[in-house]
Amino acid sequence: MSDAAALADLRTGADYQFGAGAGDALFPPDETLTLRRSSGGRPRQVIVGDVDGDPGSSEGDRLVSYGTDGRFTLGVAGGDRLREAFAAPRHRMVVGEESEPFVREGRNAFAKFVTAADDGIRPGDEVLVVDEDDALFAVGRAELSGAEAEAFASGVAVKVRNGAGSEAVEDTDGSDE
């Protein structure tokens, strides 16, 4: 299967997992993307740009990894694209400022710091961890539903997979709020 055909299939999978429009947001047809494959030829990762085929290369930003279960796991770059494509609160857990530096470093987000969450989040879903201003701090897997994360006073709400680092990914829509 060619990379173009594989990306078309991955767009369909992203629309199924994240909602209509996610496939085009994650993998725009007019953008150069690198598709890394397993030794058996199955898509494994989608990287921004035309990077070399060396596994583990530090070039390019990882948008997603494609698991053997057919689900995507988000990279920070992919999370940022979903944040821009979908209005809040979709796919988001909002955390307070006291947990911000820890979550950005890649530590888990705890329920006691969650101030708001998408009611559509289920345990196991890929989620974006943001602040009240919608700045992206991390991406990860929800351990609690959105309602549970807001209600519980203890426990891990999001098992963070990738933190955004010391600088949060800011909203870039040009508004001056």
C-alpha positions as CSV (number, residue, x, y, z in Angstrom):
1,M,0.0,0.0,0.0
2,S,1.4,3.4,-0.9
3,D,1.9,6.1,1.7
4,A,-0.9,8.2,0.1
5,A,-3.4,5.3,0.4
6,A,-2.2,4.5,3.9
7,L,-2.6,8.2,5.0
8,A,-6.1,8.2,3.5
9,D,-6.9,5.1,5.7
10,L,-5.3,6.7,8.7
11,R,-7.5,9.9,8.2
12,T,-10.6,7.6,8.3
13,G,-9.4,6.0,11.5
14,A,-8.7,9.4,13.1
15,D,-12.2,10.6,12.1
16,Y,-13.6,7.5,13.8
17,Q,-11.5,7.8,17.0
18,F,-11.6,11.6,17.5
19,G,-14.6,12.8,15.4
20,A,-15.3,14.1,12.0
21,G,-12.6,16.4,10.7
22,A,-9.8,15.0,12.9
23,G,-8.2,13.1,10.0
24,D,-7.8,16.2,7.9
25,A,-6.6,18.2,10.9
26,L,-4.0,15.6,11.9
27,F,-2.9,14.6,8.3
28,P,-3.6,17.5,5.9
29,P,-3.5,16.1,2.3
30,D,-1.4,19.0,1.1
31,E,1.3,18.6,3.8
32,T,4.5,16.5,3.6
33,L,4.3,13.8,6.2
34,T,6.6,10.8,6.8
35,L,5.0,7.5,7.5
36,R,7.2,5.1,9.5
37,R,6.3,1.4,9.2
38,S,6.9,-1.7,11.2
39,S,9.1,-4.5,9.6
40,G,5.8,-6.1,8.5
41,G,4.7,-2.9,6.6
42,R,2.0,-1.7,9.1
43,P,1.9,2.0,9.7
44,R,3.6,2.8,13.0
45,Q,4.2,6.5,13.3
46,V,3.3,9.7,11.4
47,I,6.0,12.4,11.5
48,V,5.7,16.0,10.3
49,G,7.9,16.7,7.3
50,D,10.1,14.7,5.0
51,V,12.5,13.0,7.5
52,D,14.9,10.2,6.9
53,G,13.7,6.6,7.5
54,D,16.0,6.0,10.4
55,P,13.9,4.8,13.4
56,G,14.5,7.0,16.4
57,S,15.6,10.0,14.3
58,S,15.1,13.2,16.2
59,E,14.0,15.0,13.1
60,G,10.4,16.1,12.7
61,D,7.6,16.1,15.3
62,R,5.6,13.0,15.9
63,L,1.9,13.6,15.3
64,V,0.7,10.1,16.2
65,S,1.7,6.5,16.7
66,Y,-0.6,3.8,15.4
67,G,-1.0,1.0,17.8
68,T,-1.6,-2.7,17.1
69,D,-5.1,-2.2,18.5
70,G,-5.9,0.2,15.7
71,R,-6.0,3.3,17.9
72,F,-3.9,6.4,17.8
73,T,-1.7,7.7,20.6
74,L,-1.0,11.4,20.2
75,G,2.2,13.2,20.2
76,V,2.3,16.9,21.4
77,A,2.2,18.1,17.7
78,G,-0.8,15.9,17.0
79,G,-2.5,17.2,20.2
80,D,-1.9,20.7,19.2
81,R,-3.6,20.1,15.8
82,L,-6.6,18.6,17.5
83,R,-6.7,21.5,20.0
84,E,-6.8,23.9,17.0
85,A,-9.4,21.8,15.1
86,F,-11.9,21.3,17.9
87,A,-13.5,23.9,20.1
88,A,-13.1,23.5,23.9
89,P,-14.0,21.5,25.9
90,R,-13.8,18.6,23.3
91,H,-11.0,16.1,24.1
92,R,-9.7,18.3,26.9
93,M,-9.1,18.1,30.6
94,V,-8.4,21.5,32.1
95,V,-5.9,21.5,35.1
96,G,-5.1,24.3,37.5
97,E,-1.9,26.3,37.5
98,E,-0.5,24.4,40.5
99,S,0.0,21.2,38.5
100,E,1.1,23.0,35.3
101,P,4.9,22.6,35.7
102,F,4.6,18.9,36.6
103,V,2.3,18.0,33.7
104,R,4.4,19.9,31.2
105,E,7.4,17.7,32.3
106,G,5.3,14.6,31.5
107,R,4.0,13.7,35.0
108,N,0.5,12.5,35.4
109,A,-2.4,14.8,35.9
110,F,-4.3,14.1,39.1
111,A,-8.1,14.5,39.5
112,K,-7.8,16.9,42.4
113,F,-6.3,19.5,40.0
114,V,-8.9,19.0,37.2
115,T,-11.1,22.0,37.0
116,A,-13.1,21.1,33.9
117,A,-13.3,18.2,31.4
118,D,-15.2,17.1,28.3
119,D,-18.2,15.0,29.5
120,G,-17.6,12.8,26.4
121,I,-14.2,11.6,27.7
122,R,-14.2,7.9,28.6
123,P,-11.4,6.0,30.4
124,G,-8.8,4.9,27.8
125,D,-9.5,7.9,25.4
126,E,-6.6,10.1,24.2
127,V,-7.0,13.5,25.8
128,L,-5.4,16.9,25.8
129,V,-4.3,18.4,29.1
130,V,-4.7,22.2,28.9
131,D,-5.1,25.2,31.2
132,E,-8.1,27.6,31.4
133,D,-6.7,29.6,28.4
134,D,-6.5,26.4,26.3
135,A,-2.7,26.3,26.3
136,L,-1.6,22.7,25.7
137,F,0.5,21.2,28.4
138,A,0.5,17.5,27.6
139,V,-1.3,14.6,25.8
140,G,-2.1,11.3,27.4
141,R,-4.6,8.6,28.2
142,A,-7.7,9.3,30.3
143,E,-7.9,7.1,33.4
144,L,-11.2,8.5,34.5
145,S,-14.2,9.8,32.6
146,G,-14.6,13.5,32.2
147,A,-17.3,13.6,34.9
148,E,-15.3,11.5,37.3
149,A,-12.2,13.6,36.8
150,E,-14.1,16.7,37.8
151,A,-15.8,15.0,40.8
152,F,-13.0,12.9,42.3
153,A,-10.6,14.4,44.8
154,S,-7.9,11.8,44.4
155,G,-6.4,9.5,41.8
156,V,-4.8,9.8,38.4
157,A,-7.1,11.5,35.8
158,V,-4.7,11.4,32.9
159,K,-1.7,9.2,32.4
160,V,0.5,11.7,30.6
161,R,2.4,10.2,27.6
162,N,4.1,13.4,26.4
163,G,4.5,16.8,28.1
164,A,4.8,20.0,26.1
165,G,8.1,20.9,27.9
166,S,8.9,24.1,29.6
167,E,7.0,26.2,27.1
168,A,3.3,25.5,26.7
169,V,1.8,25.4,23.2
170,E,-0.2,28.6,23.0
171,D,-3.4,29.3,21.2
172,T,-2.3,30.7,17.8
173,D,-5.5,31.9,16.3
174,G,-4.4,35.6,16.6
175,S,-7.0,36.7,19.1
176,D,-6.0,39.1,21.8
177,E,-7.8,37.9,24.8
